[in-house]
Amino acid sequence: MKEKMEKILEWIYLIDSEKKWNITTIMVWVHWNEISWVKALDEIKSNLELISWKVYFVYANQKAIKKNVRFTEKNLNRCFLKNNNWNTYEEKRAKEIIDILEKSDYLLDIHNTTSFNSSLEFLITTHIDYAKYFNVNKVVSHIDDIQKWWSDWFMDSIWKKWFCLECGSINYWDKEKSKILAKKSILNFLKVTKNISWEPEVFDNDKLIIKMKLMYKTKSNDFKLAREFKDFEEIKRWELIWIDWKEKIINKQDSIILFAHNRKQVNSEWFCLGVKL
C-alpha cells in the first residue's frame, strides 16, 4: 500500500505509515549550491512505499534556495546550538529542524563539498558499523568532537544515529554520478532503518577510516596554506602546513587533511586534520 505524502510546510514533507518502528529524517539543501541530492530526493519522495512509521524529507534552507545563495545571513550548518539566540533566518530554520530531529531516530544529511581540487565521495559518521551500507571508500569519524554546531552533532548530543554523505565537489564533479550515489544511498539507508522493505545492500569494499583530531580556525586576516592540499592528502610529520600571519604551523604527526582553504578573515574555518584508524 502506498502511503500518502503530507506537506507539513513548504520545505518539509512527511510520509507516515502509522506502523510504529523508526522515524527517519532525510535532509538536503542545507546549502543552496549543493544540488546532487535534491534531484535524487525529488525522484524518490513521490514514489516511496513505507512498511513502517515515518520518514521526514527536509529541504533545509528555503530562503537561500529562492535567492540562489549558499546562505542568507549565517551558515545553516553552524546553527544547531542549544543556546542560540534564534535571531537570523538560518538560526530560526535550525530551531524548526531541531524540532524534527528530536523526534527522529536516524538522520541522513546529504551534501557536496566545495573543494576546488578533488571530487571525492565519502561518509561522515561516528557510527562506523553502518559504513558498510554506503558505497564509498572513505569514512570520516569523530568530526562531531571538533565541530559542535551542525545537525549531525546535534543528533549525537541526544544519542541518536546520524550520517552525513558527501557526494563529490560542486566545483569538480559528475552531476549525474553524484545524483545516482545520493539516490541509491537514500533508498539503501531506508532499508537499513526498516522504513522500506527488502534487505539493504552491503558494500564490502575496503574503507579508509579517518578519525578527526583537529579543526583549525584562523587567528589573523592573513592566513595562507603552505601549498595546495587535496582532500584526504597525507601530510607527513614536521611538514609545514600553513602560515597564520607570522606564525608557522608544523604538523606534529603523520596526518590526513580535509577542507583546506586560504582565508582572509579572523576566526574563519578551516581545515581539519585526522589520523588513520
HELIX and SHEET records of a PDB file:
HELIX    1   1 SER A   36  LYS A   45  1                                  10    
HELIX    2   2 GLN A   62  LYS A   67  1                                   6    
HELIX    3   3 LEU A   76  ARG A   78  5                                   3    
HELIX    4   4 TYR A   89  LEU A  101  1                                  13    
HELIX    5   5 ILE A  128  TYR A  133  5                                   6    
HELIX    6   6 ILE A  143  ASP A  145  5                                   3    
HELIX    7   7 SER A  151  SER A  157  1                                   7    
HELIX    8   8 LYS A  175  VAL A  192  1                                  18    
SHEET    1   A12 MET A   5  LEU A   9  0                                        
SHEET    2   A12 ILE A  12  ASP A  16 -1                                        
SHEET    3   A12 LYS A  54  TYR A  59 -1                                        
SHEET    4   A12 THR A  24  VAL A  28  1                                        
SHEET    5   A12 TYR A 106  THR A 113  1                                        
SHEET    6   A12 LYS A 161  SER A 169  1                                        
SHEET    7   A12 GLU A 121  ILE A 124 -1                                        
SHEET    8   A12 LYS A 138  SER A 141  1                                        
SHEET    9   A12 LEU A 208  LYS A 217  1                                        
SHEET   10   A12 GLU A 269  LYS A 276 -1                                        
SHEET   11   A12 SER A 255  LEU A 258 -1                                        
SHEET   12   A12 GLU A 233  ILE A 235 -1                                        
SHEET    1   B 3 PHE A 223  LEU A 225  0                                        
SHEET    2   B 3 LEU A 240  ASP A 244 -1                                        
SHEET    3   B 3 GLU A 247  ILE A 250 -1                                        
END                                                                             
